[in-house]
Amino acid sequence: MAGSASTVGVVAVVAALTVAVAAVGGAAVTARRVAETADAAALAAADTASGAVTGYPCDAAARVTAAAGWELAECHVDGLVATVTVAGAYGGVPLDARSRAGPPVVSSP
């Protein structure tokens, strides 16, 4: 009987660890997807701000974000530089990512 109890205990621990690893992995994948969406939304806003695409920069960012299934939390455009924050969640845990896009900063020598 002692062997059966030990086996059940080991199986329970392995199952709990498997669930924990899966949860952490899922959160990491979701966080990466939110960050990738923020990058794409910032690029869309910067392209619109530069005139490469017609429309309003933050509207373009919102369309990209909505297409990915996330929420555009913030959008700021300063000249040709766009900064966006995208919000998402995984299992009730809020996740957000900020990204900036625009022309490179040129410093004088």
DAHURA-V414904 format. One record per backbone hydrogen bond with DSSP energy under -1.0 kcal/mol. NH is the residue of the N-H (numbers start at 1). CO is the residue of the C=O. E is the energy in kcal/mol with one decimal. If there is no record, write none. Layout:
NH,CO,E / NH,CO,E
This chain:
5,1,-1.8 / 6,2,-2.1 / 7,3,-2.2 / 8,4,-2.4 / 9,5,-2.2 / 10,6,-2.5 / 11,7,-2.6 / 12,8,-2.3 / 13,9,-2.2 / 14,10,-2.6 / 15,11,-2.5 / 16,12,-2.4 / 17,13,-2.5 / 18,14,-2.2 / 19,15,-2.3 / 20,16,-2.2 / 21,17,-2.7 / 22,18,-2.3 / 23,19,-2.2 / 24,20,-2.4 / 25,21,-2.6 / 26,22,-2.5 / 27,23,-2.2 / 28,24,-2.2 / 29,25,-2.3 / 30,26,-2.4 / 31,27,-2.6 / 32,28,-2.0 / 33,29,-2.2 / 34,30,-2.4 / 35,31,-2.1 / 36,32,-2.5 / 37,33,-2.1 / 38,34,-2.2 / 39,35,-2.2 / 40,36,-2.3 / 41,37,-2.8 / 42,38,-2.4 / 43,39,-2.2 / 44,40,-2.3 / 45,41,-2.4 / 46,42,-2.5 / 47,43,-2.7 / 48,44,-2.0 / 49,45,-2.6 / 50,46,-2.0 / 52,47,-1.6 / 53,47,-1.2 / 60,56,-2.1 / 61,57,-2.2 / 62,58,-2.2 / 63,59,-2.2 / 64,60,-2.1 / 65,61,-2.4 / 66,62,-2.7 / 67,63,-2.2 / 68,64,-1.3 / 70,65,-2.3 / 71,87,-2.3 / 73,85,-2.3 / 74,85,-1.7 / 76,83,-2.7 / 78,81,-3.0 / 81,78,-1.9 / 82,101,-3.0 / 83,76,-3.0 / 84,99,-2.6 / 85,74,-2.3 / 86,97,-2.9 / 87,71,-3.2 / 88,95,-3.5 / 90,93,-2.2 / 93,90,-1.8 / 95,88,-3.0 / 97,86,-2.2 / 99,84,-2.5 / 101,82,-2.6
